Amino acid sequence: GDAAAAFLAKGGAATSEETPHPEGAELQISVYVDPSMDSCSTDACVTYIQKRWDNGQCSGGKCTTRQHELECCQKQWTQVRKELSWWQWVLIIYAAVSFLCCLPACCCCLCRRRK
């Protein structure tokens, strides 16, 4: 109450003289976590795929659930879809079609060399 008001009014850190603490008093801190600010890694889709291959095993220092990584991956895809312009989509589609058309030709060339 009063100690917090004094702290905010002064704009600085309160000293122990300004905030008396009786012996054995417990300090309670209220913590609110905003769900929209959850911690998604920058490579959530890669992490999600790794968890699928590892059957959900925790790897690295940060353990999250497969469902959490799936939600983060979906958020990232939504963001990517919104940020790409129409001509970037055209290039992506062209590259994908070119790859799919050339893939059988490359496989046939490899098969002919083995004979």
N, C-alpha and C positions, 0 to 999 in steps of 0.2 A: 503494500500500500504506500505508506509515506516514503519509505526508502526508495521505491521504484520511481516515485514522482520526483524525489530529490535527484536521483541519478539522471533522469531524462531532462530535468530543468538545467542541470549543470552541463550536460552534454559530454560528460567524461565518466571515467570509471569511479565507482564508489569505493571508498576505503573501508577497512574493517571498523574504524571509529564511527563512520557515518551509518553503518548498518550493524547494530548490535545483534549478536547471536547468543542466545542462552545456551548453556551447556546441554548437549544431547539433543539439540533441535535438529529436525530433519528438513532438508531443503527439497522442495518439490518443484519439478520443472514440467510444464505442460508442453508436449511436443505434438505438432500437427503435421502430417505428411500429406501434401497435395497429390491426389492420385494422378492428375494430369502431368505431374512432373516426375513420374517414376523413372528409374534409371535404366534406360535402354542403351546397350552398347552400340557402337557405330557399325559393328559387323554382326548384327543380330541374326540375319539370315544365315550367315556362315555358321554361327554358333548353334542355331536351330538344326541345321543339317548335320553338324557334328554330333549333337545330342541324339539325333535319329540313328546315326550309325553306331554310336557308343551305347545305345539302349538307355539313354538318360543319365549316364555316369557323369559325375562332376569332374571337370578338368579345369585346371588353372586356379587362380585365387578366388574367383567369384562364382558361387554356385547359384544358379537360377533354375526354375522349372522349365520344362519343354514348352508348356503352355505360355509362360511369360515370354520366352523367346519367340514363339509363334506370333503373339500379339505385337511384339516389337517389330518383327519382320513385316507384318502386315502394315504397321504404321509407316515403316520406311518405304515400302512399295507405294503406298498412297502418296507420300511426300514426293517420291521420284516421279510418279505419274503427273502430279500437279506442276512440277518444275520443268519438265521437258516440253520444248516447243514442238510444233507440228513437223518441222523439217527434221528434227532429231529423231522423231518417231519414224519418219520415212527412211532415214539412214539405217535405223535398227532393223526395220522390216526387210529392207534391201539386203542387209548383211546376213540376216537369218535365212532368207530365201536362197541367196547365193551359196551359203554354207550347205544347206540341205540339198541343193541341186548338184553341187560338186562332190559331196560325200560319196554317193554311189560310184561316180567316175573314179575317184581315188581308190576306192575298195577294189574296183575292177582292175585297175592298173597294178595294184599290189598282187592280186591273184594271178595275173598274167605273168608277172616276173618270177613267181615261185615255180611255175611249170617248166 
